[in-house]
Structures are given as structure tokens and as C-alpha cells.
Amino acid sequence: MTECKTAQKKVGYLGPRGTFSEEIALSFYRGVEGCFTPYPSISSVIMAVDSGEVAEGIVPVENSLEGSVNVTLDTLAHEANLFVIKEMVKPIRHNLIVKPGTKHINVICSHAQALAQCRHYLDKHYPGTDRVEVESTAAAAYKVASGAKNYAAIGSLRSAEIYGLDVLDQDIQDNSNNATRFLVLSKEPVSAAGVKSKTSIVCQINGEKAGALYSILGEFAKRGVNLTKIESRPSRGGFGLYVFFFDLEGSWEDEQVAHALNAVKAESLWFKNLGSYPINTVE
């Protein structure tokens, strides 16, 4: 796949060029006919899929160190009607990059999650340096390359290569187990029967009913359906009201999973099935 110039199948990702989302896209769609379209924010990628502007979109949803990417969860729950069709987990390696000739660093910029994932490194080596959040790691690299004086960026080796930057230090993340989970989104669901798969749902339960969450969890437990993640987010319906995201092993096409989902839907005030999808790891 290439950058979009024709009416080919389009895949959106968090841009500009050089983001980890683009690396995932290049790896996963290698040899596939189509083209890529970069977007300036995660929400704009999601809404481009929802509007039909692109056929599929790649967004980060969770980091092994910093947890969930809330804008992804909130946009999927409240603003778009999409399905997850693939999941990919990629090890993340951060690097400190600067414009050639830079002698002093007064500001370090990057995506909020990247800054957080390198917090201890920055505290130790650049304790008095300002930290500025931007939309993506590649946007940080572009900002540095564009001439922001005494700026450094945290980004990928690919972004340093693309924007002609020098790498001052490699692998500066605080934990070597740093990895990010990415989702591929589409307007249509896929079949995940017969492969290692996961299902994601989001629902709102009756918070005024004692044991409501316990009852929901019991629907999975008594059918032997294993939950891999539970997370709550504000429902946007008032203070103290929440929706719950559940990830579970298996596909909605599995009998016990289907029964559990139907039972949870019946007990929920509001329910959305985000789809069943295969799990992949990209090295």
C-alpha cells in the first residue's frame, strides 16, 4: 500500500508519517492493494471510518505501561458505530531525536503517552527541561525538523529518518516491556471463528441496583468465558454514571460467548457490541 492518490481502498492512521500507527500499517498491509491516509488525531481517524471517508482505520487503544487511550474508548462508545476487525500488539521503542547541530535542549515534545513512558529517563537526564504534548510522536519529530529552536522529540527511528533528525539516545522508555495494542476499525464486522480471537463490548449497567456489576460478571463466569479486561469510563450522562468496557476471549460465534453476550445485553441499560476479531503480534 502507498499514500493515497487514487480511488483505491483507503486505510486511515494517526499521522503524520513516522508514527507507530504508520509502522503498524506498513507491516500489516504489506502487499495489500490500497493506500494510506494520515489524520491529525485519533478521533479524526475513527470518524473518517465512521463517515466512509476511509474503509479501515488504525488507532492505539492501550499501552502496557500507561493503560488505555481514553480518546479511543470514548469515541468508539459515544460518537461512532464501528467494529474492531483486527488487534495488533507492537513493542514500542522510544528515542530522543534532535535537529542536526542542536547543542542545547530546552523543550522535549511528544505524544502524552510517550512522555509518560519515558518519565524516569527524562527526570534523570533532563530534569529542568519543559515537556510539551503534541498529537503524535511523528508530529513531535516534524515540529523539531521544522526549526523549533532547542527542541528535542521523543519518537521512532523511522521518524528520525523521515525528517532528517539525529538520534541522541535510543531505547529511552522506562520499561523494556513497553508495548502498545492497536485496533483496526471498520463499518462492517468480520468472522473470527476458528482462530485465536477476542470480543469487545461496552455497556451501561444500572448503578442504582446493588450487585449489578457482580451480576454481569456472573454471566461470563457461569459460562466459562474468560474476561481479559474490564474498564469503566464516564457515561456522559451525569456525574457518577459510567459505562463499562469488557474484552473477553473467544468470538461471538462461539455458543457460550453468544449466550453470555445476550444475557449481558438483557441486563444492561445500554449495550454495544464492538465485534470479534483475530489477535496478531507485530515484531
C-alpha positions in Angstrom: 0.0 0.0 0.0 1.1 3.6 -0.6 -0.1 7.1 0.2 -3.5 7.7 -1.4 -3.5 9.2 -4.9 -6.4 7.2 -6.5 -9.8 5.7 -5.6 -8.2 2.6 -4.1 -9.2 1.1 -0.8 -8.2 3.7 1.9 -6.8 3.0 5.3 -6.5 5.8 7.8 -3.9 6.1 10.6 -2.7 8.6 13.1 -0.2 10.7 11.2 1.9 12.3 10.0 4.4 9.9 8.6 6.6 8.2 11.1 4.1 7.4 13.8 3.9 3.9 15.4 0.5 3.7 13.8 2.1 4.1 10.4 4.6 1.4 11.3 1.8 -1.0 12.2 0.0 -0.1 8.9 3.1 -0.7 6.8 3.7 -4.0 8.5 0.2 -5.4 8.5 -0.9 -4.2 5.0 2.3 -5.1 3.2 1.4 -6.5 -0.2 -2.2 -5.4 0.0 -3.7 -3.3 -2.8 -4.8 0.1 -1.5 -3.4 3.3 0.0 -2.9 5.1 3.3 -4.3 8.4 4.6 -2.8 10.1 7.6 -5.0 12.0 10.1 -4.0 14.6 12.8 -5.7 12.9 15.7 -7.1 9.6 16.9 -10.7 10.8 16.9 -10.3 12.0 13.3 -9.2 8.6 12.2 -12.2 6.9 13.9 -14.7 9.4 12.5 -13.2 9.1 9.0 -14.0 5.4 9.1 -17.5 6.1 10.5 -18.2 8.6 7.7 -16.9 6.2 5.0 -14.1 8.5 4.1 -11.7 5.5 4.6 -12.5 1.8 4.6 -10.5 1.0 7.7 -8.6 2.9 10.4 -5.8 2.0 12.8 -5.8 3.5 16.3 -3.9 2.8 19.5 -6.2 1.7 22.4 -3.9 0.6 25.2 -0.3 0.7 26.4 1.2 -1.9 28.7 2.7 0.8 30.9 0.2 3.7 30.8 -3.1 1.9 30.3 -5.9 2.8 28.0 -6.0 5.5 25.4 -9.2 7.2 26.6 -10.0 9.1 23.4 -10.2 5.8 21.5 -12.5 4.3 24.1 -14.7 7.3 24.4 -15.1 7.9 20.7 -15.9 4.3 20.0 -18.5 4.3 22.8 -20.2 7.6 22.2 -19.5 9.0 18.7 -19.0 6.2 16.2 -20.7 3.0 15.2 -17.8 0.7 14.2 -16.4 -2.7 14.7 -13.0 -3.9 15.6 -11.8 -6.3 12.9 -8.2 -6.9 14.0 -6.0 -6.4 17.0 -2.2 -6.0 16.9 0.3 -5.6 19.7 3.6 -3.9 18.9 6.7 -3.5 21.1 7.4 0.3 21.5 10.9 1.7 21.4 11.3 5.4 22.1 14.3 7.5 21.0 15.4 11.1 21.8 15.9 12.9 18.4 17.0 16.4 17.5 17.7 18.6 14.5 21.4 18.2 13.4 23.6 20.8 15.1 21.4 21.2 18.2 23.7 21.9 21.2 21.1 22.7 24.0 17.7 21.2 24.7 15.2 23.4 26.5 12.0 21.6 25.4 11.2 18.0 24.8 7.9 17.3 22.9 6.0 14.2 22.1 2.6 12.5 22.4 1.4 12.4 26.1 1.8 8.7 26.3 5.3 8.7 25.0 6.3 11.4 27.5 4.8 9.4 30.3 6.5 6.2 29.1 9.9 8.0 29.4 9.2 9.9 32.6 12.0 8.4 34.7 14.6 8.8 31.9 13.6 12.5 31.4 13.6 13.1 35.2 17.2 11.7 35.4 18.8 13.2 32.3 16.7 16.4 31.6 15.2 17.4 35.0 14.8 21.1 34.2 13.6 20.7 30.6 10.0 21.6 29.7 7.8 18.9 28.3 5.2 19.7 25.6 2.4 17.4 24.5 1.6 17.2 20.8 -0.8 15.0 18.8 1.7 12.2 17.9 5.3 11.2 18.1 5.7 11.9 14.4 4.2 15.4 14.9 6.9 16.0 17.5 9.6 14.9 15.1 8.1 17.2 12.4 8.0 20.1 14.8 11.7 19.7 15.6 12.6 19.3 12.0 10.6 22.5 11.1 13.1 24.5 13.2 11.7 24.8 16.7 14.8 26.1 18.5 16.4 24.0 21.2 13.7 21.4 20.9 14.0 17.6 21.0 11.4 15.0 20.3 10.6 11.5 21.5 9.9 9.3 18.6 10.7 6.3 16.4 13.9 5.7 14.5 11.7 5.8 11.3 10.5 9.3 12.2 14.1 10.4 12.7 15.0 9.0 9.3 12.0 10.6 7.5 12.6 14.1 8.9 16.4 14.1 8.8 17.0 14.2 12.5 19.9 12.9 14.7 19.3 10.3 17.3 20.8 11.4 20.6 19.7 8.3 22.6 17.9 5.1 21.8 15.5 2.9 23.8 14.8 5.6 26.4 11.5 4.1 27.6 11.4 3.3 31.3 10.4 -0.3 30.8 11.7 -2.8 28.2 8.2 -4.5 28.3 6.7 -1.4 26.7 4.1 -2.4 24.1 1.0 -0.8 22.6 -2.2 -2.5 21.4 -3.6 -1.2 18.2 -7.1 -1.8 16.7 -8.2 -1.9 13.1 -11.7 -0.5 12.7 -14.3 -1.0 10.0 -18.0 -0.3 9.5 -18.6 -4.0 9.0 -17.8 -6.8 11.4 -15.7 -9.9 10.4 -15.9 -13.5 11.3 -13.3 -14.7 13.9 -14.5 -18.3 14.1 -11.7 -20.9 14.2 -8.9 -18.6 15.1 -7.4 -17.1 18.3 -9.8 -14.2 18.9 -11.2 -11.7 21.3 -14.5 -9.9 21.6 -15.1 -6.3 22.9 -18.3 -4.8 24.2 -19.3 -1.7 26.0 -22.4 -1.3 28.2 -24.1 0.8 30.9 -25.5 -1.0 33.9 -28.0 0.1 36.5 -25.7 1.6 39.0 -28.6 2.1 41.5 -29.1 -1.7 41.7 -26.9 -3.4 44.3 -24.8 -6.1 42.8 -25.4 -5.0 39.2 -21.8 -5.4 38.1 -21.5 -8.7 40.1 -24.5 -10.0 38.1 -22.9 -9.0 34.8 -19.6 -10.7 35.7 -21.6 -13.8 36.7 -23.0 -14.2 33.2 -19.5 -14.7 31.9 -18.2 -16.8 34.8 -21.0 -19.4 34.7 -20.4 -20.0 31.0 -16.6 -20.3 31.4 -16.0 -17.1 29.3 -12.7 -15.5 30.4 -12.5 -11.8 30.7 -9.2 -10.2 29.7 -10.0 -6.6 30.5 -12.6 -4.6 32.4 -12.6 -0.8 32.4 -15.1 2.0 33.3 -15.4 5.4 31.7 -17.8 8.3 32.3 -21.1 7.7 30.5 -21.5 11.5 29.7 -25.0 11.2 31.2 -24.1 12.8 34.6 -21.6 12.7 37.4 -21.2 9.2 38.9 -22.6 7.4 35.8 -20.3 5.1 34.0 -20.1 2.7 31.0 -18.1 -0.5 31.2 -15.8 -1.9 28.6 -15.2 -5.7 28.6 -12.7 -7.6 26.5 -13.2 -11.4 26.5 -11.6 -14.4 24.9 -13.4 -16.0 22.0 -15.8 -15.0 19.3 -19.5 -14.1 19.3 -19.9 -17.1 17.0 -18.9 -19.4 19.9 -22.0 -20.7 21.6 -21.1 -19.9 25.2 -19.8 -16.4 24.3 -23.1 -15.7 22.4 -25.2 -16.7 25.3 -23.1 -14.6 27.7 -23.4 -11.5 25.4 -27.2 -11.9 25.1 -27.5 -12.2 28.9 -25.4 -9.1 29.5 -27.3 -7.1 26.9 -30.6 -8.1 28.6 -29.3 -6.8 31.9 -27.8 -3.5 30.5 -29.4 -0.1 30.2 -27.3 0.4 27.0 -25.2 -2.1 25.1 -22.8 -2.0 22.1 -21.0 -5.0 20.6 -17.7 -3.7 19.2 -17.1 -7.0 17.4 -15.0 -10.2 17.5 -11.6 -10.2 15.9 -8.3 -12.1 15.4 -5.3 -11.3 17.6 -1.9 -10.6 15.9 1.5 -9.6 17.2 3.8 -7.4 15.0 7.5 -7.6 15.8 
